[in-house]
Each structure stands twice: as structure tokens, then as C-alpha cells.
């Protein structure tokens, strides 16, 4: 599970079974969750597995637009040196939505040969936290839920974008007609998921017009669940483009419609594979409450990870199903940390703070850090919220502004303990740069509000 090197035989078997492949894309997830890398020819694939492939050190610390960031220690200070990446085991698959025979493989920086950039590799950050569980004889079990909007294909050139919906602009949550109208797209999506081995399950029409959610199966291998979420997001975008649509994972693409979240479902198994959160009590055992206490206590420190962009904070408003405070409850969608209904053996918690725009590796690392912190420190979350979680004014609110969240994360001792000081330093430098550039832009709203009034 923790071997970071995929065997050469994986490449050899794949090429033998897929002799028509012409291109292989190696995909590295940067701090923003953006996939970056190279396109290889099939003859180059074995060398990737044996010797790795270099990318500049600066590629681990780019803005969301792909610009270099000074102050990360990964640019001029190291001469923008090459760092080696290697394939993530089990992620070499075909891309059935592309017109030419193409494959993809996820890659991550080698913990040693990938230095100095390895300090900022999001997958390595998640792996380090998972390994801390392993030293305690524990295994986190996780599933990732991603909401997204399906927009008309010309939305990239239109403001505002237009959702794809047969029922007009009004939301029709859980409407089967919405699903039926998108059958060609969904059929293609499920076929692509099957070909890539992604465990896509039920599809539902969400609260916004053109908003969908397709659930992914939980995994006892957390890193596998996260790898699948990364591959799934790319697949959704690719299949949507094939059908003339744009799949949008922005946290809040429409002011008057529901935002898109990334919900992380989590339980923890012991050394015998038994769920330590299992309980006939809907509130779970004390260890589950300690885990919730830890997630609540650390949520503000990790808000910059859960909501990493300026647009992320537009999602957080009352009565929107996006939580404003680190509250918890049982079968309650108005709280941040929800214990869903279900059988005792499957008792778990749903973390509902993250936007769909978050990097799932870093978000999971932060959530897992909070759980472990709560369990080891025995943190009491207090009583569950009953009824409207937006009225729980006794609970301190989460950071509501991007700059505040960035500085809180940058100063967090707990974030540095679990994610390493260098990861926190690099991520914070990238976000400070993005924030400064975003806030310095003069937008159309500036003119609408102020051009003739002041």
C-alpha cells in the first residue's frame, strides 16, 4: 500500500494489451489540484517506471493559472532544478473519451529523488498522514463525493455561463427527468468509469439547475480513493467536452444557485479490519465523537485547504447546505460534520466543509489530521446540533474571508505538524500570491458599483 514505486511489469503488461496506444499522459496534481505533466510516446513508458521523469521544481508551486511563485524556495533558490516523478501504482489506464488512442497515468514526486519539490507534493502529504494511522494500527476508510455543474459548451466565452438542464433555470432537485435527459452523457460517463476501473455509483440531480452528483464507492485504501477522485474529475471533464458540454467544479458558479461541495465520508478500521466508529447508537461511540471534536477544533486552521480560492468563499451563506460553523449532528444536513443514517457497522462521519474546487489529497490530509488529533487528545465536540445548524451561534464561525484563512493556515502549529512546515510554507506562499493578484484586479463589478456613483 505504501510502496511509492509502481513495478515495471505494470507498464509492460499494459502496452502488450493495448498495442494501439499512441500517447500516454503523465499527470501530476499540483497544490491547486490542477493536473500538470507531459505527453509521452509508448516507447518512453518503461523508462518512466524504471527511472522516473523530471519536471522543474517550480511546477510544484504554481498559481492556479500556472505562474511561478517567488518565496516558495522552489524557484530561483534551487535553480529551478529537475525533480523526478514516478507512476502511482494501478493508475495506468486508457482515456476512452479522447479521439486518438491515449492513456494516462498519475505520477507523484519521489520522496527522495523528487526533492526539493517533494515537500509540496499533495499526494505525499496525504500519504504521510495515512502512515501516522498505520503506526497506531489504524486504517482510515474514505469515500469522495463531488458535485459539479454541467454547462453549455460555449459557457467558457459567456458571462454568466448557462447550465444544461431540460427544466429551465429553476432547480428540480432529485428530478429524474434531468437524469433521463442527460442519458447519452451519463451512459458515456459510466462506460468510461468502467473502463478506468472507477467505482461510480448512483447519479442524482442536485439543488442547482444543471448540477449533478455521482457517488464514488468507499475504499479501505484511502490513497486509492483519492487517486480515483482525481481521475474521476478529469474523466467527467473529458466526457463532458466530448458531448459539447463544460463540467464545472467551481465552488460557486452562480450567485443565486447552490454551490458545489466535496463531501468526504470517513470511518476508521482497527488492526482486525473492524470499524471503530461502529455502534447501534446513531451518535456513535465516544471515539467517533472525539474524531468529530478534532475535526471541529482544527477546521478553522485548515480552512484555506478546504476553501482554497477566492470563489470558494461565495459558497458559504446561510441556508445553502454549506456550513458556516464547525457544527456536528446526526442525520442533519445543516451541519459541517454529519453522522448519516445507516447500519451500525457502517457508522461514519461526512465532512461537508470542502468545496468541489479543493485539492482532494490536501483536503483529506487535513480531515485525517483533525480526526487523529481529536482521537489522541480525546476532544469533546459538545452536544450535537438538533434542528437548524445555521442558528448554532454558540459555535465560533469558520474564517469567512480568503486572506484570513490563508494567514490562519500559515501560522497553524497543527498544520505544520501534520503536513510539514515546508508544505505549509509553500502552499501559503502560493495562496498569498493568488490572493494579492485577485484582489488587485479591477472587475466589471467595480464599474457597476462605483463608476458613476462616487
N, C-alpha and C positions, 0 to 999 in steps of 0.2 A: 504493500500500500504506500509506503513512504520512499520507495526507490524512485529517484527523480529521473532515472535513465530508462528510456524505452529500449527493448532489445532490437538489434539489427534485423532479426528474423521477422519482426512485425512489418518492416518495410519490404523485405524480400517476398513474403507471402502476399502482401497487398499488390505489389507490382505483377506478380505471377498471375493473380486472379483478375487483374484489371489492366491488361496489356494495351488497351486503347487510350489510357490516360495520357494527356499531353501537357498538363500544367498541374503543379502542386503548390498550393499557397500555404506558407508557414505563417501562423497568426499568433502574435504576442499581444496580450492585454495590458495596456498601459494604465497609469493611475486613474485616468478618467473612464476606463472601461472601453476605450477605443481600440479596435484591433489594428495593429501595425505589423509589418513584416516584409516578406519578399515572395515573389512567384518563382518557383524552381522548375526546371525540366526533370522528367523522371529519372534520368541518369544521375542527377545530383542528390536524390533522396537518400541512398545508402550513406553518403558522406555526412549528411545532416545527422543521421542516427549515430554514426561512429565518432565523428569529430566535432559536431556542433556547427552552428552557422553564426557569423558575427553580425551584430548591429552596433551602431555607435552608442556610447554610454549615454549621450544626451537623449536618446529615444525613450529612455525610461522615465523621463521627467519633462514631457512636453505639455503645452496647454491643450485645451480641447480642440483648438484649431491647428495643432501641430507645430507651434512656435517653440523655439528654445527658451529656457527659463534660467536666467542667471541667479546665483545664490543657492543652487541645489548641490554644488560641489561635483556635478557630473558633466560639466561643460568645459570651460577653458582650464579649470584647475587640473584636469586629468588629460588635457589634450584631445578631448572627445574620442577617447580610445575605443577600440572594438571590444565588445564583451560577448561571450559565447552563450547561445541558446540551444537547448536540446528539446526534442519532442516530448510531449506529455503522453505517457503510455495510454494506448487504447483510443486515441483521438484522430487517427488517420482514417478518413472516410471520403466518399465521393460527395460532390456538390450537385445533386440532380437538377437543380433549378437553372444552372448555367448552360448556355447553348453548346459550348465545347466540352469534351471530356476533361473534367477538372476535379481535383481532390483538395482536401485541406487537412492540416494537422496543427493542433495547438502546440505552442512552444513556450518554455519558460527559461529564465536565466539560470544557469548553473550556480549553485550556492558558492562555489569557489572560482570556477573559470569564468563566471559571469560578473565577477567583481570589476569595478566598484558599483555597477548598476544593480547587482542582485539585491542590494539593500532596499531598493524601491520596487521590487517585483511583487505585484499584488498576490499572485498565487503562492509565492513563498511565504508571504505574511500570513495567509490563511493556513498554510501547512504548519508553520511554527506554532500557531495556537492549537491546532488539532493535535500536534505532538505533545503538548502540555497535558491534554486529556489522557493521552496514551500512557504517559508516565504514572498516572493515577489509576490506571486500569479501566479507564472510561472511553467510550466511543460516542461522539455526537452523531445524531441521525438528523438529516435535514432534507427539506423539500423547498423548492423555489417557485413562487407564483409571480408571474409578470403580467401586468395589464398593459395594453397598448391601444392606440387609435389606428384604424385603417383609414387613410386619407386618399383623396383623388390624386391620380398620378401627377397632375400639374401643380399640386399643392406647394412644391418647392419654390415656385415662382409666383405664388399668390399669397396675399395677406388680407384677411386670415385664411388659413387652409380650410378646405372643405372635406368633411368626413364622408365616408362611403356608407350610406345607410338607405334602405328601401322605405323607411318610415318617416322621412323628413328629418328636420333638425331636432325634434323632440325625443328625449330619451325614452326607450322602451326596454327597461331593464329585464333581463331573463326572457326576452321575446324570442320565440323560436322562429318567427318569420325572418328576423335579422340573420339568424344562423342559416336558415334554408336558402336565403337569397345569396349567401356567400359560399354555397356548396362547392362550386368549382375551385375557388381559392382554398377552402378548408380541405377538400379532398387531396389537392396537390400538396398542401402543407403536411397532412398526415402521412402521405406516401413518402415525402422527403424525410420526415421524422423516423419512419420505419427503416428507411434505407440507411440513415445515420445511426440507428440504434438509440434514438432519443425517446424516453418514455412519456410521450404526450398522451394525455387522457382527455377528460371532458372539456368541451368548449362552451362558454356562456357569453351572452350579450350583457355587457356591464352597464353602468349608470349613464355614461355619456353616449351620445349618438355616434355610432361607428366604433365604439370602444369594446374590445374583446379581452377575454382571459382564457388561456388554455393551460390547464394544470400539468405539472410535471410530477412524476412519482417520487416519493421519498427514497433516500438512499442511506444505507448504513455507512457508506463511504462518502463522507461529506465533500471531499475534493472532487469526487466523481460527479456529485450532484451539482457542484458549482461549474465544473467543466461543461456539463450538459446545458446549464443555463446560458453560458457564454455561446455555445454552439447553437442553441435554440434561438437566441436573439438574432444571430446572423442569418439563420435559416428563415425566420419569419420575414426579415427584411428582403432577403433574396427572392422568396416565393412571391411576396407582395409586388416587388418590382416586375417580376415575370408576368404578373397579371395586370400590370399598368397601375398599381397602387403604390402608396408610400406607407410603410409601417412606422409609426411614430412612438418612440418611448420617452418623449419629453414628460416631465413630471406634471406640467400644467399647460397643455397647448391651447386651451380655450378658457377665457375668464369666467364664463357662466356655465361651465360643464365640469363634471367630476375630473379630478386629477388621476394620474396613473401611478399605482404603487407597486412595490416589490415586497411581497409578504414572505417572510422566512418562517417556515414551520420547523420546530426544533424539539427533539427529545434527546435523552442520553441513555445509552446502554451501559451495563456493568460488564465485568470480565466474562460473565456467562451469557452475554447477549440479551439480558433482561432489561426492560425499560425501567429505570429508577424513578420515573415520574408516574408509573402505573398506579392506579388507585380507583376504588369504587367511588370515592368521594369526588364529585365534579371539580372541586377546588384543588385536587391533587394532594400528594403528601407534602410534608414540610420541606423536603429537598426541592420540590418544584417551586414552592413559594420563595425559598432562598434564591433560586435561579432567577425568578421574576424580580426579586428585590435587587439583585445585582444588575440586571438589565436596566431597571428603572434608575438606579443610583448612578449608572455610567452613561445613560442616554445623552445627557447634555454634552458630556466630553466628546462623544463620537458623532454629534450632530453634523459636523462638516463632512463626515463619511456617508451618513445616511441621506443627506441633502447636499450634494457636492457642487451645485450650480446656482446661479442667480435665480433661474426659473424655478428651481426646486422649492423655494420658499413661498411661491404663489399658491402652492398646493395646500398649505396649512391654513385652513379657515374653519370656523365653527360649522357644525352640521354638514361636513363634507366627507366624512369617513376617513379623513386624515387627522391623526391625533395632534392635539396642541400641548399635551402634558403626558409625562410617562406614567399613565394610569394603568391599572390592570383590572380584569373582570372575567367572569365566567359566562360564556356564550353571549358576549356583548361586543358589538362592532363599533361602539363609540369610544373604545379604549385603545391604548397603544399596545398593550400586551394581553392578548386574548387567549383564554383556555377554551378551545372549541368543544362542542359536544362530541360524543363518540364512545366506543367501548373503553373499559378501564385499561386494558392492555395497551391501547394506543394513546393514552393521555399525553398531551404535548402542549406547547405554547406557540402561538402565532405572533410574531413580531411584525407590527404594522406601521412602523415609522418610515421606512425607506421609500423613496420614490423609485419609479421604474428606471430612472436615469442613473442610479447608483451603480458603482462597480461592485458586483456581487461577491467577489473574493474579499475585498476590503470590508464590505458590509457584514459578511458572515464572520470574518475575523473579529470585528468589533462586537457583534452579538455574542459570539462564543466567549470572548474575553469577559463580557458582562456576566454571563451565566457562571463561568468558573469563579469569578470574583465573588459573586453572591453566594455560591455554594461553600467556598473555602472560608468566607468571612461570616457565614450564617446571617445574611442581611434579611431583615423582616420587611416585606413590602407594605405592611399595613393591611387594613381590610380591603376586600375587592369593591370596586365601584358597582353599584346597583342602579340601573336606570341610565340617565344621560351623563356620559363621561365628560361632556363639554362643560358641565356645571360643577366639576370637581375642583373648585377654586382653592382648596387646601393644599393641592399638589402644585409645586413650583413649575412654571411653564418651561418648555423647551426653548432654546435660542430661536428667535423669530427672524433674525437678520443674518445674512451671509457673513459679513465681516466679523460679527460677534462669535459665530460658530467656529470660524477659522481660528481666531485667536484663542478661544477656549480649548480647541483641539491641540493647538501648538504648545500650550502651556500644561497640558494634561500629563501628570506623572503616570497615571494608569495606562494611557495610550502609549507612552514611551516604554512602559514595562512589557506590554503585550505585543506591540507592533515594532518595537525597537526605536531608539531615539532618532536614528538616521531616516527611517521610513517616515516618521512624524515630521522631521525637518524638511525632507524633500516634498512630501505632499503639501505641507503648509506653504512652502515657497511657491509651488505651482499655483495653489489656490489664491494666495495673495496677489500674484501677478495677474491672474484672470480677473479677480475682483477689481483691481485698480483699473484695468483696461475696460472692463464692462461699465464701471461707474463713470468713466471719463467720456463715454460715448454720448453725443447729443442725438436724441432719438426723435421720432415724429411726435411722440407724446409731449416732449419738451415744447415743441412749437404749438401743439394743440392747446396746451395749458397756459403758456406764458408769452407767446409771440406778440399778441395784441392786448394782453391784459396787464402787463407790468411795465 
